């Protein structure tokens, strides 16, 4: 699924689809594309149900285009749950414009950007221009998924919106900044991947010992700030002690 930046997916007053996910989860699907309009509808419903919870609703999982509602069938049935969600859809308000912008340090030097040469070969764009495009872009945080803290970002420039690999590459380091499938992501664990590694951040987006384990929130924005290797290692040491080295500001 690639990102669509210009258009939404149907009128906002059209009720979403309700899809069963097993016997104890319901997916409320608002569309079929990745774009801010659909994301805002998902986050608005998530916020409303979180702030006015029903005891039968166990967990809410927002994604690009849907909200998964895990529920206890003994506490609330499927039809009453849908009625509850329809009521919430009528009452919910679109979230206020999120002005939070995170400046995330990222090193693009060779030892941190193992796949930059491959991206350059595929796109025909010099490596330094790829980095410039990456740094100039404004990214929207759409969701977490796949692994704790793995952050999916929209806003990757079309010039470097390449496909993922046909086969996974060897494990990368934690904090890898990745592109693939027309999207950008930040990984929190070392793992094999079909994405392309073009940089690495010293920031810990997921830290279970921290009061707020997940640093970023869906709906906020990110820009990457290039740093050299010496600065990366200095920031990495500070982040290892629990310090937040990314900066939060207003757009």
ZIMOKA-V970674 format. One record per residue. RES is the residue in one letter. BURIAL is # if it has 16 or more other C-alpha atoms within 10 Angstrom, else .. Layout:
# ZIMOKA-V970674
((RES,BURIAL) (RES,BURIAL))
This chain:
# ZIMOKA-V970674
((X,.) (X,.) (X,#) (X,.) (X,.) (X,.) (X,.) (X,#) (X,#) (X,.) (X,.) (X,.) (X,.) (X,.) (X,.) (X,#) (X,.) (X,#) (X,.) (X,.) (X,.) (X,.) (X,.) (X,#) (X,#) (X,#) (X,#) (X,#) (X,#) (X,#) (X,#) (X,.) (X,#) (X,#) (X,#) (X,#) (X,#) (X,#) (X,#) (X,#) (X,#) (X,#) (X,#) (X,#) (X,#) (X,#) (X,#) (X,#) (X,#) (X,.) (X,.) (X,.) (X,.) (X,.) (X,.) (X,.) (X,#) (X,.) (X,.) (X,#) (X,#) (X,#) (X,#) (X,#) (X,#) (X,#) (X,#) (X,#) (X,#) (X,#) (X,#) (X,#) (X,.) (X,.) (X,.) (X,#) (X,.) (X,#) (X,.) (X,.) (X,#) (X,.) (X,.) (X,.) (X,#) (X,.) (X,.) (X,#) (X,#) (X,.) (X,.) (X,#) (X,.) (X,.) (X,.) (X,.) (X,.) (X,.) (X,.) (X,#) (X,#) (X,#) (X,#) (X,#) (X,#) (X,#) (X,#) (X,#) (X,#) (X,.) (X,.) (X,#) (X,#) (X,#) (X,#) (X,#) (X,#) (X,.) (X,#) (X,#) (X,.) (X,.) (X,.) (X,.) (X,.) (X,.) (X,#) (X,.) (X,.) (X,#) (X,#) (X,.) (X,.) (X,#) (X,#) (X,.) (X,.) (X,#) (X,#) (X,#) (X,#) (X,#) (X,#) (X,#) (X,.) (X,.) (X,.) (X,#) (X,#) (X,#) (X,#) (X,#) (X,#) (X,#) (X,#) (X,#) (X,#) (X,.) (X,.) (X,#) (X,#) (X,#) (X,#) (X,#) (X,.) (X,.) (X,.) (X,.) (X,.) (X,.) (X,.) (X,#) (X,#) (X,#) (X,#) (X,#) (X,#) (X,#) (X,#) (X,#) (X,#) (X,#) (X,#) (X,#) (X,#) (X,#) (X,#) (X,#) (X,#) (X,.) (X,.) (X,.) (X,#) (X,#) (X,#) (X,#) (X,#) (X,#) (X,#) (X,#) (X,#) (X,#) (X,#) (X,#) (X,#) (X,#) (X,#) (X,.) (X,.) (X,.) (X,.) (X,.) (X,.) (X,#) (X,#) (X,#) (X,.) (X,#) (X,#) (X,#) (X,#) (X,#) (X,#) (X,#) (X,#) (X,#) (X,#) (X,.) (X,#) (X,.) (X,.) (X,#) (X,.) (X,.) (X,#) (X,#) (X,.) (X,.) (X,#) (X,.) (X,.) (X,.) (X,.) (X,#) (X,#) (X,#) (X,.) (X,#) (X,.) (X,.) (X,.))
